[in-house]
Amino acid sequence: MKNINFLGLNAEYWLFLLSFFVCLAVLLFSNFSTSYLIGDESYLHLRLMGDTGYDDLSYGGREISYPVGFGFLIGLLSPLLGGVFAVKLLHFIFGMFTFVLFFFILRKLGFMREDRLYALFFLILSPAFIYLFSFSGSFSVAVFLTLLSFLLLLHKKLLVGSLVFFLIPFFNLYAGFFGLFLLFFYVFEDKKRISWFLMMFLGVVLLSFLLYGDPIVYREPVQFVDLVSDFGGDFGFAFFTLILAFLGFIVLWTHKYHYFFFYLLFGFLVFFMLFYTWVLFYFSFFIAIVAAIGFKDFLDRKWESPLVKYFTLLLLLLGVVFSGLSYLERVDEVGPTPQTVKTLETLENLPHYEGEIIFSHIDGGNWVAYYTGRKNFVDTNYLNAPNVYTRLEDHDTILYSGKHNVVNDILKGENVRYIFLDEKIIEELLDKGGVGILRVFNLDPETYTLIYDGETEQIWGVNYD
């Protein structure tokens, strides 16, 4: 990259500013294009705001076991800004800071200027990055703290970096242990820091035990489509970015064992990603780096036909941009929609029954608790949830089995009085011919009554008399 100066700044800084404002625009749109929160996790933090003790609403009532850090930050800001705006602002701020940290980490690691700027571009348009700093709540802060601690460690600020690292478990249990895994690679070549690593390991384990006890962790199954957003994944990679990353990996492989530790780390990330989708949040940074290397090599290669070269280049770039923009268009589809909120507000005002439970799809459990103030059957806060495996099995049986007597017994045993069906689950069941819970409704009209039929959502009452 030539050192072209304009107004006292060279080309690198102008391109950095350009990418900064692109990131600014992306995060502003993803966070502030709606007046309500997107996704479900933020509703958990907004409702509890860092409280500890007992949660009366989640899973019908349970001991609180969730990352308290994000809710604590919401509690600090909400008196001034309101809870919803505070969540959006926190996502936005930590997203922008993470973008800047990534740039300085790449510079400290000695990446060339072109590679740094290309990597920023691919990161900004990554669906995983957009999701992380729009919907994911506590994980957004945990990833920011991970990058901040590593930057401090790279600058030999061992004490401050360690203190920042110890904040990670307050925001996410998984991120704390995954950060230790990354730290292991950091100290692997420096045997003098093994004792320091052991101290960090023991500190994180002890802190996590104090915060979460002996955690019961449920792992959602990962499917291939979850890993690529263009194939329908909630926050997977962009397909064209993966193509460039593949080219970049080929470039690295030409150096054989020079990047051995990078290959090893890359391989472990791929392995963990097959079991835990949240690894995508971290892997997106590595993919951005490797895609940048592939893109630069593509630019530097000589082709017999320059026309074909630049047409292919344009196709790849348009594919990357389109993936990012199309994902932004999907933000409103994540939910809750305005109609969902209206339906839940209707549910809030329906008659109450002693010890009642509200059943919904698991993705709507936190919405039910937040908007109605009533107990949900399940939600996505799996950590230490009571009888989590049985509850999730019952959840699937109720929604999808269509077994009338079995469903009735489960609902009665849990004292479920209302069933909330959102647009996605209704469409899914109708597309399969009205199976599952819809079939149960038709078989037993005396037990199940349609109380509210909105444009897309429904509320059904359950009568045990």
C-alpha positions as CSV (number, residue, x, y, z in Angstrom):
1,M,0.0,0.0,0.0
2,K,1.5,3.3,-1.1
3,N,2.0,6.0,1.5
4,I,-0.3,8.5,-0.2
5,N,-0.8,11.5,2.1
6,F,-3.9,13.6,2.3
7,L,-4.5,16.2,5.0
8,G,-1.5,14.9,6.8
9,L,-2.7,11.3,7.0
10,N,-1.5,8.4,4.8
11,A,-3.7,5.9,2.9
12,E,-3.8,3.4,5.7
13,Y,-5.4,5.7,8.2
14,W,-8.0,6.9,5.6
15,L,-8.9,3.3,4.9
16,F,-9.1,2.5,8.6
17,L,-11.4,5.5,9.1
18,L,-13.5,4.2,6.2
19,S,-13.8,0.7,7.7
20,F,-14.5,2.3,11.1
21,F,-17.5,4.2,9.7
22,V,-18.7,1.1,7.9
23,C,-18.6,-0.7,11.2
24,L,-20.4,2.2,12.8
25,A,-23.1,2.0,10.2
26,V,-23.5,-1.8,10.5
27,L,-23.8,-1.8,14.3
28,L,-26.1,1.3,14.3
29,F,-28.5,-0.4,11.9
30,S,-28.4,-3.9,13.6
31,N,-29.0,-2.4,17.1
32,F,-31.2,0.6,16.5
33,S,-33.3,-0.3,13.4
34,T,-36.1,-1.5,15.8
35,S,-37.5,0.1,18.9
36,Y,-37.3,-3.3,20.8
37,L,-34.6,-5.8,21.5
38,I,-33.8,-8.5,19.0
39,G,-33.2,-12.1,20.1
40,D,-34.0,-13.5,23.5
41,E,-30.9,-13.5,25.7
42,S,-31.0,-9.7,26.3
43,Y,-34.5,-10.1,27.8
44,L,-33.1,-12.3,30.5
45,H,-30.5,-9.8,31.5
46,L,-32.9,-6.9,31.2
47,R,-35.4,-8.7,33.5
48,L,-32.9,-9.7,36.2
49,M,-30.4,-6.8,35.9
50,G,-27.6,-8.6,37.8
51,D,-29.8,-10.0,40.5
52,T,-28.7,-13.1,42.3
53,G,-30.8,-15.6,44.4
54,Y,-34.0,-17.0,43.0
55,D,-35.7,-16.5,39.7
56,D,-39.4,-17.1,40.0
57,L,-40.2,-17.2,36.3
58,S,-37.5,-19.2,34.4
59,Y,-38.3,-23.0,34.1
60,G,-41.2,-22.4,36.5
61,G,-38.9,-21.2,39.2
62,R,-35.2,-21.9,39.8
63,E,-32.0,-20.7,41.5
64,I,-30.4,-17.9,39.5
65,S,-27.5,-19.2,37.5
66,Y,-26.5,-16.9,34.7
67,P,-23.7,-14.4,33.9
68,V,-24.5,-11.4,36.2
69,G,-22.0,-9.0,34.6
70,F,-24.1,-7.9,31.6
71,G,-27.2,-7.4,33.7
72,F,-25.2,-5.4,36.2
73,L,-24.1,-3.0,33.5
74,I,-27.7,-2.7,32.3
75,G,-28.7,-1.9,35.9
76,L,-26.1,0.9,36.0
77,L,-27.3,2.5,32.8
78,S,-31.0,1.9,32.8
79,P,-32.0,4.6,35.3
80,L,-30.5,7.2,32.9
81,L,-31.2,5.6,29.5
82,G,-33.9,3.1,30.0
83,G,-33.3,-0.6,30.0
84,V,-33.9,-1.3,26.3
85,F,-31.7,1.6,25.1
86,A,-29.0,0.6,27.6
87,V,-28.8,-2.9,26.1
88,K,-28.6,-1.5,22.6
89,L,-25.9,1.0,23.6
90,L,-23.8,-1.6,25.3
91,H,-23.9,-3.9,22.2
92,F,-22.9,-1.0,20.0
93,I,-20.1,0.3,22.3
94,F,-18.5,-3.1,22.8
95,G,-18.8,-3.8,19.1
96,M,-16.9,-0.7,18.2
97,F,-14.3,-1.2,20.8
98,T,-13.7,-4.8,19.7
99,F,-13.3,-3.6,16.1
100,V,-10.5,-1.2,17.3
101,L,-8.9,-3.8,19.5
102,F,-8.7,-6.2,16.6
103,F,-6.9,-3.7,14.5
104,F,-4.3,-3.0,17.2
105,I,-3.8,-6.7,17.9
106,L,-3.1,-7.3,14.2
107,R,-0.7,-4.4,14.2
108,K,1.1,-5.7,17.3
109,L,1.4,-9.2,15.8
110,G,3.1,-7.7,12.8
111,F,0.5,-8.2,10.1
112,M,1.1,-6.1,7.0
113,R,-1.1,-3.0,6.5
114,E,-3.1,-4.5,3.7
115,D,-3.8,-7.6,5.6
116,R,-5.0,-5.6,8.6
117,L,-7.4,-3.5,6.6
118,Y,-8.7,-6.5,4.6
119,A,-9.3,-8.4,7.8
120,L,-11.3,-5.6,9.3
121,F,-13.5,-5.5,6.2
122,F,-14.2,-9.2,6.4
123,L,-14.9,-9.1,10.1
124,I,-17.3,-6.2,9.9
125,L,-19.5,-8.0,7.3
126,S,-19.3,-11.3,9.2
127,P,-22.7,-12.5,10.3
128,A,-21.1,-13.9,13.5
129,F,-19.7,-10.4,14.3
130,I,-23.1,-8.7,13.6
131,Y,-24.9,-11.3,15.7
132,L,-22.4,-11.1,18.5
133,F,-22.8,-7.3,18.9
134,S,-26.5,-7.2,18.3
135,F,-28.2,-10.1,20.0
136,S,-25.8,-12.1,22.2
137,G,-25.8,-10.0,25.4
138,S,-23.1,-11.2,27.8
139,F,-21.0,-12.9,25.2
140,S,-20.3,-9.6,23.5
141,V,-18.6,-8.2,26.6
142,A,-16.8,-11.5,27.2
143,V,-15.2,-11.4,23.7
144,F,-14.3,-7.8,24.1
145,L,-12.6,-8.6,27.4
146,T,-10.7,-11.5,25.8
147,L,-9.3,-9.3,23.1
148,L,-8.4,-6.5,25.5
149,S,-6.6,-8.9,27.9
150,F,-4.6,-10.4,25.0
151,L,-3.6,-7.0,23.7
152,L,-2.4,-6.0,27.2
153,L,-0.5,-9.3,27.4
154,L,1.1,-8.6,24.0
155,H,2.3,-5.3,25.4
156,K,3.8,-7.1,28.4
157,K,1.1,-5.6,30.8
158,L,0.9,-8.9,32.7
159,L,-0.9,-7.7,35.9
160,V,-3.5,-5.6,34.1
161,G,-4.1,-8.2,31.5
162,S,-4.6,-10.8,34.1
163,L,-7.1,-8.7,36.0
164,V,-9.1,-8.0,32.9
165,F,-9.0,-11.7,32.1
166,F,-10.5,-12.5,35.5
167,L,-13.6,-10.4,34.6
168,I,-14.5,-12.7,31.7
169,P,-16.3,-15.4,33.9
170,F,-18.6,-12.7,35.2
171,F,-20.0,-12.4,31.7
172,N,-19.8,-15.9,30.4
173,L,-18.7,-19.2,31.9
174,Y,-17.8,-20.8,28.5
175,A,-15.8,-17.7,27.4
176,G,-13.7,-17.9,30.6
177,F,-12.6,-21.5,29.9
178,F,-12.2,-20.9,26.2
179,G,-10.0,-17.9,27.0
180,L,-7.8,-20.3,29.0
181,F,-7.5,-22.5,26.0
182,L,-6.3,-19.5,23.9
183,L,-3.9,-18.5,26.8
184,F,-2.4,-21.9,26.6
185,F,-1.2,-21.2,23.0
186,Y,0.0,-17.8,24.1
187,V,2.4,-19.3,26.8
188,F,3.2,-22.5,24.9
189,E,6.5,-21.1,23.5
190,D,7.5,-19.4,26.7
191,K,8.1,-22.0,29.4
192,K,8.8,-19.2,31.9
193,R,5.1,-18.3,32.0
194,I,3.8,-21.8,32.7
195,S,3.5,-21.0,36.4
196,W,1.6,-17.9,35.6
197,F,-0.8,-19.8,33.3
198,L,-1.4,-22.4,36.1
199,M,-2.3,-19.5,38.4
200,M,-4.7,-18.1,35.8
201,F,-6.2,-21.5,35.3
202,L,-6.8,-22.1,39.0
203,G,-8.2,-18.5,39.4
204,V,-10.7,-19.0,36.6
205,V,-11.8,-22.4,37.9
206,L,-12.3,-21.1,41.4
207,L,-14.1,-17.9,40.3
208,S,-16.3,-19.9,38.0
209,F,-17.2,-22.3,40.8
210,L,-18.1,-19.4,43.1
211,L,-20.3,-17.9,40.4
212,Y,-22.0,-20.9,38.9
213,G,-21.4,-23.8,41.4
214,D,-21.0,-27.2,39.8
215,P,-22.5,-26.2,36.4
216,I,-24.9,-28.5,34.6
217,V,-24.3,-27.6,30.9
218,Y,-26.6,-28.5,28.1
219,R,-25.1,-28.7,24.6
220,E,-27.4,-28.0,21.6
221,P,-26.6,-30.2,18.6
222,V,-24.8,-28.4,15.8
223,Q,-25.7,-29.0,12.2
224,F,-23.7,-28.0,9.1
225,V,-26.3,-25.4,8.1
226,D,-25.7,-23.6,11.4
227,L,-22.1,-22.8,10.3
228,V,-22.9,-20.9,7.1
229,S,-25.3,-18.0,7.3
230,D,-26.1,-18.2,3.6
231,F,-27.4,-21.7,4.1
232,G,-29.8,-20.5,6.9
233,G,-27.5,-20.5,9.9
234,D,-28.4,-18.0,12.7
235,F,-25.0,-16.5,12.7
236,G,-22.6,-18.7,10.6
237,F,-19.9,-17.6,8.2
238,A,-20.5,-15.9,4.9
239,F,-20.0,-18.4,2.1
240,F,-17.7,-16.2,-0.1
241,T,-15.6,-15.3,2.9
242,L,-15.0,-19.0,3.5
243,I,-13.8,-19.3,-0.2
244,L,-11.3,-16.6,0.4
245,A,-10.3,-18.1,3.7
246,F,-9.7,-21.4,1.9
247,L,-7.4,-19.6,-0.5
248,G,-5.6,-18.0,2.4
249,F,-5.0,-21.3,4.1
250,I,-3.5,-22.6,0.9
251,V,-1.1,-19.6,1.0
252,L,-0.1,-20.3,4.6
253,W,0.4,-24.0,3.9
254,T,3.1,-23.2,1.3
255,H,5.2,-22.1,4.3
256,K,4.7,-25.6,5.8
257,Y,5.7,-25.6,9.5
258,H,6.4,-21.9,9.9
259,Y,2.8,-21.4,11.1
260,F,2.5,-24.7,13.0
261,F,0.9,-23.2,16.1
262,F,-1.6,-21.3,13.9
263,Y,-2.6,-24.6,12.1
264,L,-2.9,-26.3,15.5
265,L,-5.1,-23.6,16.9
266,F,-7.1,-23.4,13.7
267,G,-7.7,-27.2,13.9
268,F,-8.8,-27.0,17.5
269,L,-11.3,-24.2,16.7
270,V,-12.8,-26.2,13.9
271,F,-13.1,-29.2,16.2
272,F,-14.8,-27.2,19.0
273,M,-17.1,-25.5,16.5
274,L,-18.6,-28.8,15.6
275,F,-19.9,-29.1,19.1
276,Y,-20.5,-25.5,20.3
277,T,-21.9,-22.8,17.9
278,W,-20.6,-20.0,20.1
279,V,-17.1,-20.9,19.0
280,L,-18.0,-19.1,15.8
281,F,-17.7,-15.8,17.6
282,Y,-14.0,-16.4,18.1
283,F,-13.4,-18.3,14.9
284,S,-14.8,-15.3,12.9
285,F,-11.7,-13.3,13.8
286,F,-9.4,-16.1,12.5
287,I,-11.5,-16.5,9.4
288,A,-11.2,-12.8,8.8
289,I,-7.4,-12.9,9.0
290,V,-7.1,-16.0,6.7
291,A,-9.6,-14.5,4.2
292,A,-7.5,-11.3,4.2
293,I,-4.4,-13.3,3.3
294,G,-6.3,-15.1,0.6
295,F,-7.7,-11.9,-0.8
296,K,-4.2,-10.2,-0.9
297,D,-2.7,-13.2,-2.6
298,F,-5.6,-13.1,-5.2
299,L,-4.8,-9.5,-5.9
300,D,-1.0,-10.1,-6.3
301,R,-1.3,-13.1,-8.6
302,K,-0.8,-12.6,-12.3
303,W,-3.6,-13.9,-14.5
304,E,-3.4,-14.5,-18.2
305,S,-6.6,-12.5,-18.5
306,P,-6.8,-9.4,-16.3
307,L,-10.5,-9.1,-17.3
308,V,-11.3,-12.5,-15.8
309,K,-9.2,-11.8,-12.7
310,Y,-11.1,-8.6,-11.9
311,F,-14.5,-10.0,-12.8
312,T,-13.8,-12.9,-10.4
313,L,-12.6,-10.4,-7.8
314,L,-15.7,-8.3,-8.2
315,L,-17.9,-11.4,-7.8
316,L,-16.2,-12.5,-4.6
317,L,-16.4,-9.0,-3.1
318,L,-20.0,-8.6,-4.0
319,G,-20.7,-12.0,-2.5
320,V,-19.1,-11.0,0.8
321,V,-21.0,-7.6,0.8
322,F,-24.3,-9.3,-0.1
323,S,-23.9,-11.9,2.7
324,G,-23.4,-9.1,5.2
325,L,-26.2,-6.9,3.9
326,S,-28.6,-9.8,3.6
327,Y,-27.9,-10.8,7.1
328,L,-28.7,-7.3,8.3
329,E,-32.0,-7.6,6.4
330,R,-32.7,-10.7,8.5
331,V,-32.3,-8.8,11.8
332,D,-36.0,-8.0,12.0
333,E,-36.9,-11.7,11.3
334,V,-35.1,-12.9,14.4
335,G,-37.9,-11.7,16.7
336,P,-39.7,-10.7,18.7
337,T,-41.9,-8.9,16.1
338,P,-44.3,-6.1,17.0
339,Q,-47.1,-8.7,16.7
340,T,-45.3,-11.0,19.1
341,V,-45.0,-8.2,21.6
342,K,-48.7,-7.4,21.2
343,T,-49.7,-11.1,21.7
344,L,-47.6,-11.4,24.8
345,E,-49.1,-8.2,26.2
346,T,-52.5,-9.8,25.7
347,L,-51.3,-12.9,27.5
348,E,-50.2,-10.7,30.4
349,N,-53.7,-9.6,31.0
350,L,-55.4,-13.0,30.9
351,P,-56.7,-14.6,34.1
352,H,-54.1,-16.1,36.4
353,Y,-54.1,-19.5,38.0
354,E,-52.2,-20.6,41.1
355,G,-48.9,-22.2,40.1
356,E,-49.5,-21.8,36.4
357,I,-46.9,-22.3,33.7
358,I,-46.9,-20.7,30.2
359,F,-45.7,-23.0,27.5
360,S,-43.9,-21.6,24.4
361,H,-41.2,-22.6,22.0
362,I,-37.9,-22.5,23.8
363,D,-36.7,-19.4,21.9
364,G,-39.7,-17.5,23.2
365,G,-39.3,-18.5,26.9
366,N,-37.4,-15.3,27.9
367,W,-40.0,-13.2,26.0
368,V,-42.8,-14.8,28.0
369,A,-41.1,-14.1,31.3
370,Y,-40.2,-10.5,30.4
371,Y,-43.4,-9.3,28.8
372,T,-46.0,-11.2,30.9
373,G,-44.2,-11.5,34.2
374,R,-45.4,-15.2,34.3
375,K,-43.5,-18.5,34.7
376,N,-42.2,-20.1,31.5
377,F,-41.9,-23.8,30.7
378,V,-38.4,-23.5,29.2
379,D,-36.0,-20.9,28.0
380,T,-32.5,-20.8,26.5
381,N,-30.7,-20.2,29.8
382,Y,-29.7,-23.9,30.1
383,L,-27.0,-23.3,32.7
384,N,-28.0,-25.2,35.9
385,A,-31.7,-25.3,34.8
386,P,-33.7,-27.8,36.8
387,N,-34.3,-31.1,35.1
388,V,-33.1,-29.5,31.9
389,Y,-32.8,-32.7,29.8
390,T,-36.3,-33.9,30.8
391,R,-37.8,-30.4,30.2
392,L,-36.3,-30.1,26.7
393,E,-37.4,-33.6,25.8
394,D,-40.9,-32.7,27.0
395,H,-40.7,-29.5,25.1
396,D,-40.1,-31.4,21.8
397,T,-42.8,-33.9,22.6
398,I,-45.4,-31.3,23.2
399,L,-44.6,-29.3,20.0
400,Y,-43.9,-32.1,17.6
401,S,-45.1,-35.5,18.6
402,G,-48.8,-35.1,18.1
403,K,-49.4,-37.8,20.7
404,H,-52.6,-36.5,22.3
405,N,-52.6,-38.4,25.6
406,V,-48.8,-38.0,26.2
407,V,-49.0,-34.2,25.6
408,N,-52.0,-33.9,27.9
409,D,-50.2,-35.7,30.7
410,I,-47.1,-33.5,30.4
411,L,-49.1,-30.3,30.3
412,K,-51.3,-31.3,33.3
413,G,-48.3,-32.5,35.3
414,E,-46.6,-29.1,34.8
415,N,-49.8,-27.1,35.3
416,V,-49.5,-25.4,31.9
417,R,-52.5,-23.1,31.6
418,Y,-51.6,-21.2,28.4
419,I,-49.8,-22.1,25.2
420,F,-48.1,-19.3,23.2
421,L,-47.3,-20.1,19.6
422,D,-45.2,-17.7,17.6
423,E,-45.2,-17.2,13.8
424,K,-42.2,-19.5,13.2
425,I,-43.5,-22.5,15.0
426,I,-47.0,-22.2,13.5
427,E,-45.5,-21.9,10.0
428,E,-43.2,-24.9,10.6
429,L,-46.1,-27.1,11.8
430,L,-48.5,-26.0,9.0
431,D,-45.8,-26.7,6.4
432,K,-45.7,-30.2,7.7
433,G,-49.5,-30.6,7.3
434,G,-50.7,-29.3,10.7
435,V,-48.8,-31.9,12.8
436,G,-47.6,-31.7,16.4
437,I,-49.4,-29.5,18.8
438,L,-51.9,-28.3,16.1
439,R,-53.0,-31.9,15.7
440,V,-53.6,-32.2,19.5
441,F,-55.7,-29.1,19.4
442,N,-57.9,-30.5,16.8
443,L,-58.3,-33.9,18.5
444,D,-59.3,-32.4,21.9
445,P,-61.3,-29.1,21.5
446,E,-62.8,-29.5,25.0
447,T,-59.3,-29.2,26.6
448,Y,-57.8,-26.6,24.3
449,T,-59.4,-23.3,23.5
450,L,-58.2,-20.6,21.1
451,I,-58.2,-17.5,23.2
452,Y,-56.3,-15.1,20.9
453,D,-55.7,-15.4,17.2
454,G,-53.4,-12.6,16.0
455,E,-52.1,-12.0,12.6
456,T,-49.3,-14.5,13.1
457,E,-49.3,-15.7,16.7
458,Q,-51.8,-17.6,18.8
459,I,-52.7,-18.1,22.5
460,W,-54.4,-21.3,23.5
461,G,-56.0,-22.0,26.9
462,V,-55.7,-25.4,28.6
463,N,-58.8,-26.5,30.6
464,Y,-58.4,-29.3,33.1
465,D,-61.9,-29.2,34.5
